[in-house]
Amino acid sequence: MTDYVSTVTGLAPLPDWAKDELSELKGHQKHDLIDGTEGQEIRSRYDEARAAVIDHQQSVGLDRIVEGQLRWDDMLAHPLSLADGVETRGIVRYFDNNNFYREPVITDALEASDDLATEFEPFADTVDAERRQVVLPGPHTLAELATDEYYGDNASLLAGVTDLLVDELDSLDAFETLLLLDPALATDPPADGHDERVSQATDRLAGATDADVIVHSYWGPLEEKTYAHLLDADIDAVGFDFVTEQDQNLYNLQEYGCTDDIFLGLVDSQNTLVEEPEAIRERVDWVFDRLPVADFETAYLAPNTETFYLPYSTCEAKLETLAEAATLAEVRAA
Amino acid sequence: MSDTKAQFRPDDHDAEHFIMTTVVGSYPKPKWLNRARELAADDEAAFDDGDLQEASDDAARLITREHERAGLDVVVDGEMRRNEMVEYFAHRIEGYEFNGPVKVWGHNYFDKPSVVDEVEYDEQWLVEEYEFTASIAERPVKVPITGPYTLANWSFNEAYQDDEALTYDLADLVNEEIEKLVDAGARYIQIDEPALATTPDDHAIVGQALERIVADVPDDVRIGLHVCYGDYSRIYPEILEFPVDEFDLELANGDYDQLDVFKDPAFTADLALGVTDAHVADVESVAQIERNIEKGLEVVLPEQLVVSPDCGVKLLPRDVAYGKLENMVTAARNVERKLDAGELDAVVQQASPADD
């Protein structure tokens, strides 16, 4: 019987009070963004905001809890922004969104800053290990977000960012699930030959943790070849953005099968319309009814993208929907 | 080539050629205006909406004068009354609601509105702004207005089947506003569609929306379209079919690396060329801006050329914004003199259609 697990994608919006206070404390320009050297006052504001975000997830009963990545000013490029060997330059567009991040230019060998551990510690203090979910960019996405002036070719760059992610993971204590957000697999699919390397890099990262590993891509379906290669990696679940695309996702599932677990992006994180839990459950049924076999061990129910695109109160309402939808799905399955 | 440009030629323009100088729209707000807004929002402060109105009028007067002082042929009030280019309009349209700020980058947020019901025209958007500016300006006034595609694309759409349907309904409202502006005397309207830069494949939707926007607008009203920096090869030459007189393009920012895109096929509309970079806080020299203007002459004939900064300049320090405008006007006048003297014939020749 399938276990329905409600979860989130990370990169949460800051509570409105924290938006105000942190912009006041930090400023609005690119040199004001997080570089890992912020003072105690800023740290403590983030601690308060993190506590609020975690508390809300726990109070609505989500099965997996995230730290929220509230400090990730550069969104999924954040691990690069803080790494040694990177210079952050101008503001560049974040995928096809009206959002921007500092261009991380790799000028020397990448080295982890262990900054993630500073966020993980207060998270681990309040959330039990079996509910903790860590969110990181997938290696392909992190490589695509970077400008490379050091490694010289795609293969070395990919190896460099994968090493960086493995090192960051090493600094973290126990957690249940690792969610790798890898939207570039859909928006900028790896070329022939490189797709195999991306799969191996993902595999290496998955091997660096005992947690269950999910690779989730969004803003469109994966090309067949990319999907097939991704399944070669030793991961526990593949994620699908069923808000943006249904047919090609179904086709990939029908044609190539899936991992033992599945991660379903069903709640729209780029629209304020709050879904009903029943509607989310119907979307699950809609997907599973179209698969020849749907005996997944675990089905994660989640937003389709990161959630910072939403106003804070809307994000809260959507998480509540997810928590309830997972309960409904369980009742029905029983 | 459009014939709507000549009406803006100043009576005392002493060159034979006329390269019209203008701005995209926004300009740095004086700090006291931001303070006044904060005061007006504070219930405990002895500063009400009437006081804010007075402050806004003063700011509009100040910046319009600043534009005139820089020597611009066509001026704007610097959008002193507008807080943001989508929010401002969404507050005035029925069908929108606000759920709180969302991140654009770093700690820059905007109150991204949600469309929760069919959009309907409610209170006027820009007529009062135009009437005030026109009443105090000594030069013709341009009205920038956020286009329906951007109003749709930069909102959460909860009510419409897709953004295309929402765009068309919003286009009808923009059309209604433009009719009111024209009745009030406006002769130069610029539609701003920065969202097209992020999703260039939607150019056909923008084109359809523009057809609705210009319906029943008199031919002598000049309609421009501003599109921010993006991959212009994905929208050109298709945009030449749009029912507008002028395209305002951001090319200084990329050092004219996309100029060739517009050379083939020939640019048949007027070109409002960005000749100073709106994202660099250094004032370009007059000589540099002259070279930039001459880039435009590789694409269009002098009669088709208009110059402006690349984009709205509201994020620049005010003295830098002013310096850019002043140098831009001087540069345009210098290029006109060179054209009058026949010194740029070779450049202009390149832009002439082959069958001339």
Interface residues (C-beta under 8 A of the other chain):
Chain A: P13 L14 D16 K19 L22 S23 K26 G27 H28 Q29 K30 D32 L33 D73 I91 R93 Y94 D96 N97 N98 N99 F100 Y101 Q270 N271 T272 L273 F308 Y309 L310 P311 Y312 S313 T314
Chain B: N99 G100 P101 V102 K103 V104 W105 G106 H107 N108 Y109 K112 S114 W154 F156 N157 E158 A195 T198 T199
